[in-house]
Structures are given as C-alpha cells and as structure tokens.
Amino acid sequence: MDTEHKKQLRAAYKLAPTYYGVIQIKNRRNQKIFIDTAANLHNRWHFYQLNLDKNFYRDTPLQLDWNSQAPTDFDYTVLWQAETADVTNMRQTLKTLKLKWLAKLKPFDDQGYNRRPKDWEDVQHDD
C-alpha cells in the first residue's frame, strides 16, 4: 500500500462519524445479559473480549462464566446507537442512557450480570 493511499484511509477514518450507545453481552448458555454504554462503539466488542481474556473483571459473575465457558458462548449486540456530534455532556448522557436500559431490561441476579446502581430506587420512581 502506497503512502498516498494510507493518507486517504486515515483521512476517511477521521471523518467517519463516531457513535455512542448501549451494548449487550449475552451468554447463550444461561441467557444472562450484561448491559453497558460506550462513548465510542467502534471495536467495543474487542475491548470487552480483551479485558475478559485478561481477567480484568476479576470475581464478577460475567468473568467467572467467561472463564468457565468458550468465548463463542457469548454474543455481542449494539442495542441502541446515535452519533456523538450533538452530545454536549457525554458522561451524563451515558449515565442516563444506562439507567434507562437497566430499568427496561433488568439484567440483575438470575437474569443478568449487572449490579443494581446505588440510586436504583430513585430510578424506579422516575418512570
């Protein structure tokens, strides 16, 4: 690949829109799900796989299942996404989005790998 072509590819990558959103990791064996949000969805599944392979999440139920099963037992899905261009406060946007999806899917206890947020009772009354 020549230098000019590399420059064109880099320029196109920089101009490509960036998406934030909600992701789900689902264990196909027990149907448990993990919900999270990400400021940039590009290569996010690889990020989670790398961290799980390196035992980053230590003694969490998701990590324990990942360690005892095959990586192919887990599916990754983007549940919702939007362009980052119009977001002024990404941290708050992601927090609100995650609480909304946790309330919707309730991925806790036997249904999932997420922990209930500390302000979970407040979230339940906001519906």
Steps between C-alpha positions, in 0.01 A plus 500: 500500500647831400535806725228700322248221540583476872442874537163469328396215729604697811310807383186295429525337845527840671196630311284195573227566756550371853213322671421465868246258629381204701651154467398157619712193563281189518598159629326255267523217754316664789342799317652749748576843358740780579402856405743787463539830318796622299604842377647340187361170373781442251675172588320482836450123483874454461550722807275275711652179365851622578404602853317173566791298359735686736269438799447876544158462659640261763236325711192637327239247381564601137873435538439166674270383219743627235783305665299177522345514154610557143507857363266378225232452769465879520333734253561872468223732379467875465149566635490873425734753344519865397763734362712676761498832311206653690591386852624775730541295821591143403551378858151605609345380174653153545395480866140591417495262205636212705246551780221504240613170348562339839143591599371363170688167495570441872822301447544413867532185710388195299424709191831675458845606604440863592488628855216726599620862512520666842219735401285218361196578717498858370513374141200274555286800600600707196298284255 
